[in-house]
Amino acid sequence: MSHFTKLEKANIVSQDAFLAACEELGLNEVIKNTTIKDYFGNSSKVDVAVKVGSYHIGLVKNDAGTYDMIADWWGVRGSQLRGKLKEALGSSYSEEDIQDCMLRYTTKHTITKKYKKMGFRINVQEDENKSLIVNMTRF
């Protein structure tokens, strides 16, 4: 069923990490401070949106100061996914798989940026279960 769903468990702390994740996944159409629409034409104001097919995934800052992801996930899933995002998801995926993928890549960029600033060399890989494996070494 098509409608907006806010993914509050996202707890994204960095808009920049989300945008870096989107870029890595080949989602390059970014709009800041905009309004996105669902299948029925309902709109939602977001701080940043990235276009996925005919739909958008947006970030909305919450009261805690972190970001929630919001989208018409059904519409996003039905969009023609391409590039690295499609590759990361495989041939069969659900709305939750897309959400998890976006969170995984955002987390990867959050960790990388934070620990590089602290003087670590970071190597992040994904295992066959799509879990992140983070290896850190000091310079």
C-alpha positions in Angstrom: 0.0 0.0 0.0 1.4 3.3 -1.0 1.8 6.1 1.6 4.5 7.8 3.6 6.2 5.9 6.3 8.8 7.5 8.6 11.6 5.2 9.6 12.2 6.6 13.1 14.7 3.8 14.0 17.1 5.3 11.5 18.7 7.6 14.1 20.9 9.1 11.4 23.3 11.6 12.9 24.9 13.1 9.8 23.1 14.4 6.7 26.5 14.3 5.0 26.9 10.6 5.7 23.5 9.9 4.2 24.4 11.9 1.1 27.8 10.1 0.8 25.9 6.8 1.1 23.5 7.9 -1.6 26.3 8.9 -3.9 28.0 5.5 -3.4 24.8 3.8 -4.3 24.4 5.9 -7.5 21.6 8.1 -6.2 22.9 11.5 -7.3 19.7 13.6 -7.6 19.7 15.5 -4.3 17.4 18.3 -3.3 17.7 20.2 0.0 14.8 21.8 1.9 12.0 20.5 -0.4 8.7 18.7 -0.4 8.3 15.1 -1.5 5.1 13.3 -2.6 3.7 9.9 -2.3 1.6 7.9 -4.8 -1.6 9.7 -3.8 -0.1 13.2 -4.0 0.3 13.7 -0.3 3.3 15.8 0.5 5.9 15.9 3.3 8.5 18.6 3.9 12.0 17.2 4.3 15.5 18.6 5.0 17.1 16.7 2.1 15.7 14.3 -0.5 17.3 11.9 -2.9 15.5 10.7 -6.0 15.0 7.0 -6.5 13.1 6.3 -9.8 9.9 8.5 -9.6 10.0 8.7 -5.8 12.2 10.2 -3.1 13.7 9.2 0.1 13.9 12.1 2.5 15.5 13.0 5.8 13.6 14.9 8.5 15.3 16.2 11.6 13.6 15.1 14.7 13.4 16.6 18.2 16.4 14.6 19.4 18.5 16.3 16.7 19.0 13.2 14.6 17.3 12.4 11.3 14.4 10.0 10.4 14.1 8.6 6.9 10.8 9.1 5.2 9.5 7.8 1.9 6.7 6.1 0.1 8.7 2.9 0.5 6.2 0.9 -1.6 6.7 3.4 -4.4 10.5 3.3 -4.0 10.5 -0.5 -4.2 8.4 -0.4 -7.4 10.8 2.1 -9.0 13.4 1.0 -11.5 16.4 0.6 -9.2 19.7 0.8 -10.9 23.4 0.7 -10.3 25.0 0.0 -7.0 21.7 0.1 -5.1 20.2 -2.6 -7.2 23.5 -4.6 -6.9 23.5 -4.2 -3.1 19.9 -5.4 -2.9 20.1 -8.4 -5.2 17.2 -9.6 -7.3 14.5 -9.9 -4.7 14.0 -7.2 -2.1 11.4 -5.7 0.1 10.8 -2.2 1.4 12.7 -3.2 4.6 15.6 -4.4 2.5 15.9 -1.0 0.9 15.7 0.7 4.3 18.3 -1.6 5.8 20.6 -1.0 2.8 20.3 2.8 3.1 21.0 2.6 6.8 23.9 0.2 6.3 25.7 2.5 3.8 24.9 5.6 5.9 26.4 3.9 9.0 29.5 3.0 7.0 30.0 6.6 6.0 29.3 7.8 9.6 31.9 5.4 11.1 34.5 6.1 8.4 34.3 9.9 8.8 34.3 9.8 12.6 37.3 7.5 13.0 39.4 9.0 10.2 39.2 12.3 12.1 40.6 10.4 15.2 43.6 9.2 13.2 42.4 5.7 12.2 42.7 4.0 8.9 39.3 2.4 8.2 38.5 -0.6 6.1 34.8 -1.4 5.9 33.5 -4.5 4.1 30.2 -6.3 3.9 30.0 -10.0 4.5 27.6 -12.5 2.8 24.9 -11.7 5.4 25.2 -8.0 4.5 26.7 -7.1 7.9 29.4 -4.5 8.1 32.9 -5.6 9.1 34.9 -2.6 10.3 38.7 -2.9 10.6 40.5 0.1 12.2 44.2 0.6 12.5 46.1 3.6 13.8 48.4 5.5 11.5 
